[in-house]
């Protein structure tokens, strides 16, 4: 699918890819959904998310939190506020630092408590 060039194409691509995601999740067994990911043997996978996200739930939680941040940013823009959408005034560079890892653990804990 080519990169979207307008709002309609973007919405179509988002809906199509969301359906693909749901289909992929539904096609997995419960064991496949809960299996732990281990990418430690692949030297090409050095980014933090390869160590952080341990299973499908972690990946989906991470995606969900980023979507919430996007929706908050859109709401702020529509209200004329260009303010920061990250909790506590955090900036993106902070998310890439050690403090960002602490924030991620906090968000993970909040999501984990909601699932219980």
N, C-alpha and C positions, 0 to 999 in steps of 0.2 A: 504494500500500500504506500503510495507516495506521501510525502510530508504534506500535511494540511496547509492550504494557502489562504483560507478564509474561515469565518466562524462556522459556517455550515459544514465544511470539510472537517474542522476540528471536532465538532460535536459528533459527526458520523464516525470518525476515527476513535474517539473516546468510547462511544457506545459499542462499537465493534470489538475493540480490545477488552472492554469490560466483560462482554459476553464470552470472549475467548478465555479470560481469566476464570470466570465462573464455571465454564465447561471443563477447564483443566482441573479445578478444585473438585468438582463433582465426580470426575472420572477416577480420582484417587481413592484407594481403600483407607480405612481408618489408620492402619499401620503406616501407610505411605504418608499420610497427613501428619503423623506425630513423630516420624523418624528424625533423628538428629542429623544435621548437616555437618560435614567435616571437610573443609577445604584446605586443611593445614598442609597437605602434601603437594599442593599446587602453588609453586613459587610465583606464578604470574598473578595470583589473587592476593594482593597485599593490602588493598583498601580495607578500612575498618569494618564495613558491613559484612565482609566474608568471615570475620571472627565474631561479630556481634549477633547476627541473625542465626539462631541455632535450629530453627524448624519453620514450617509453613506459617504457624501462628505468629512467630516473630516478624516474618517478612510482611504478612498482612497487617499486623499492628503498626509497623513502621510506615507502610503505605497509607494507612488510615490517618495517622497523625500528620503526615505531610499534606494530605487532602484537607484536613481540618485547618491547617495553617494557610493553605491556599484560599479556602473559603473565607477565612477571617480577613485575609489581605484584600480579597475582592470586596467584601462588605465595607472595609475601611476606605477603599478607593471610591466606592459609590457614595459614601458619606462625606467625601471631601477630605478625609484624613489619610495622610501618607505615612502614618505612624508604623512603628515596628510591630510585627505580628508574633514575634517569638516571645515566649513567656519571660516576664521579668526584664524586658528591654534588651534581651540577648540579640547580638548581631550574628550574621551568618559565619563570620570568621571564628566566633566563639564556639560555634557548633563543631568546628573542625579541630578544636583544641581539647585539652583534658577536661575543661569545664563542660564542654559539649557532651562528653561521655557521661558525666554526672547527670546532666539534664536528660539524656536519653534513658538512663537507668530510672530516673524519676518518672518519665512518661511511660516507660515499660511497666513499672510498678503500678501506676494508676490504671493502665489498661488491664493488667493482670488481676487487679482487685475487682474491676468491673465484670470480668469473666466468671469470677467465683460465685 
